[in-house]
Amino acid sequence: MSVAVSNLSVDYRGHGPDLHAVRDVSFVIPPGKMLGLVGESGSGKSTVAFALMGLLQANARIISGDMQIGGRSYDLTKNATAPLRGHGLAMIFQDPLLSLNPVFTIGAHLIEILRVAAPGESAGRRRAMAEEALAKVKLTDPRRRLDQYPHELSGGMRQRVVIAMALLAKPVLLIADEPTTALDVTVEASVMREICALRDELNCSVLLITHSLGLVTKYCDDMAVLYAGEMLEQGPARAIQRRPGHPYSRLLLDCEVAIDQPRREPAMANSFKVIGGELPDLRRPVSGCVFAARCDRAVADCAVTVPSAVRLDEEGRHKARCLRIGAS
Ligand SMILES: Nc1ncnc2c1ncn2[C@@H]1O[C@H](COP(=O)(O)OP(=O)(O)OP(=O)(O)O)[C@@H](O)[C@H]1O
């Protein structure tokens, strides 16, 4: 089933004017495909994820947005997707301990999911299914793991357990929010491989949220570039990598350090900082292009005219919002 998000806008209330964290964001993830949502810290990636899951904080307000799953539409302003959590929708967080209760064994977590996902099965069969799921995500010694507690496992092993939980829940959409940021590079590759294997086995849509363009170009089918809450470019990951349409995407790609290099984290943290300037104040109304103040290609018009999406391929899959597209 295809997953489509349309016109998502989210504000946060606080002291002073509301903060417009996400503005009019739309994207589609076909079944069996992975979309990488990239953008620097504060661009609104997690807000998108939490809005889809119905997990936003109390001071957030979804101004507009709906999600279509298959032919069905869910009104995000009414938190309509919240009942889908745990089966239609699943999420992997940067810290797997957010998904694991320290007082329950690994087996108890998996068996709890099977109570909903496989209600007709006997207790013995559910335990066997839980063990199979752990073996599938390549957790060593799966039978013993069932009786262990989350604190007895390493970070990479815990993330595999969370992937096994998603495997049993059979979601239509899996959201992975920085799933490998806390892990070292060798573990990162194996965890990403398990997420890809899950996508292929369930034929589900995956939204990967990450700072790393390297991860996106290596593992994702499509890419979406978010900046100051606005989608500046989206399309096939390879096409954007080869021919970025937006100057911001080009700068991100220029800054990105190959993920195979020995220690990626500091480079990743730095990669966005080498683009001069800072995100605009999200409490103020934007005129023109949100990136204009930092853009090396901006002309006077960019500060006043809001760019609409320009198609960069015949099918209209690759689109970018920039007034300078086509200008020399
Ligand atoms: N509960 C909140 N109240 C007020 N502002 C918030 C709240 N949560 C997030 N924000 C603001 O919303 C904007 C988007 O934040 P968000 O966490 O979605 O970005 P992000 O791209 O996921 O960043 P990171 O990569 O650091 O997680 C930021 O300006 C952030 O400070």
The ligand as an SDF file (V2000), in Angstrom:
LIG
                    3D

 31 33  0  0  0  0  0  0  0  0999 V2000
    7.8550   21.0300   21.9620 N   0  0  0  0  0  0  0  0  0  0  0  0
    8.3830   22.0550   21.2800 C   0  0  0  0  0  0  0  0  0  0  0  0
    8.0850   23.3350   21.6050 N   0  0  0  0  0  0  0  0  0  0  0  0
    8.5800   24.3840   20.9090 C   0  0  0  0  0  0  0  0  0  0  0  0
    9.3840   24.2400   19.8420 N   0  0  0  0  0  0  0  0  0  0  0  0
    9.7310   22.9940   19.4710 C   0  0  0  0  0  0  0  0  0  0  0  0
    9.2540   21.8390   20.1680 C   0  0  0  0  0  0  0  0  0  0  0  0
    9.7750   20.7330   19.5630 N   0  0  0  0  0  0  0  0  0  0  0  0
   10.5260   21.1760   18.5320 C   0  0  0  0  0  0  0  0  0  0  0  0
   10.5010   22.5350   18.4800 N   0  0  0  0  0  0  0  0  0  0  0  0
   11.1640   23.3960   17.4750 C   0  0  0  0  0  0  0  0  0  0  0  0
   10.6460   23.0290   16.1980 O   0  0  0  0  0  0  0  0  0  0  0  0
   11.6760   23.1270   15.2180 C   0  0  0  0  0  0  0  0  0  0  0  0
   11.8130   21.7890   14.5050 C   0  0  0  0  0  0  0  0  0  0  0  0
   12.3280   20.8450   15.4510 O   0  0  0  0  0  0  0  0  0  0  0  0
   12.5390   19.2810   15.0940 P   0  0  0  0  0  0  0  0  0  0  0  0
   12.9930   18.6140   16.3500 O   0  0  0  0  0  0  0  0  0  0  0  0
   11.3480   18.7640   14.4050 O   0  0  0  0  0  0  0  0  0  0  0  0
   13.7500   19.3720   14.0590 O   0  0  0  0  0  0  0  0  0  0  0  0
   14.7300   18.2000   13.5740 P   0  0  0  0  0  0  0  0  0  0  0  0
   15.0270   18.5030   12.1410 O   0  0  0  0  0  0  0  0  0  0  0  0
   14.1540   16.8900   13.9000 O   0  0  0  0  0  0  0  0  0  0  0  0
   16.0010   18.4890   14.4690 O   0  0  0  0  0  0  0  0  0  0  0  0
   17.0610   17.3940   15.0570 P   0  0  0  0  0  0  0  0  0  0  0  0
   17.7600   16.8260   13.8690 O   0  0  0  0  0  0  0  0  0  0  0  0
   17.9410   18.2250   15.9410 O   0  0  0  0  0  0  0  0  0  0  0  0
   16.2510   16.3820   15.8220 O   0  0  0  0  0  0  0  0  0  0  0  0
   12.9380   23.5810   15.9480 C   0  0  0  0  0  0  0  0  0  0  0  0
   13.0270   24.9890   15.8460 O   0  0  0  0  0  0  0  0  0  0  0  0
   12.6620   23.1730   17.3840 C   0  0  0  0  0  0  0  0  0  0  0  0
   13.3430   24.0170   18.2880 O   0  0  0  0  0  0  0  0  0  0  0  0
  1  2  1  0
  2  3  1  0
  2  7  2  0
  3  4  2  0
  4  5  1  0
  5  6  2  0
  6  7  1  0
  6 10  1  0
  7  8  1  0
  8  9  2  0
  9 10  1  0
 10 11  1  0
 11 12  1  0
 11 30  1  0
 12 13  1  0
 13 14  1  0
 13 28  1  0
 14 15  1  0
 15 16  1  0
 16 17  2  0
 16 18  1  0
 16 19  1  0
 19 20  1  0
 20 21  2  0
 20 22  1  0
 20 23  1  0
 23 24  1  0
 24 25  2  0
 24 26  1  0
 24 27  1  0
 28 29  1  0
 28 30  1  0
 30 31  1  0
M  END
$$$$
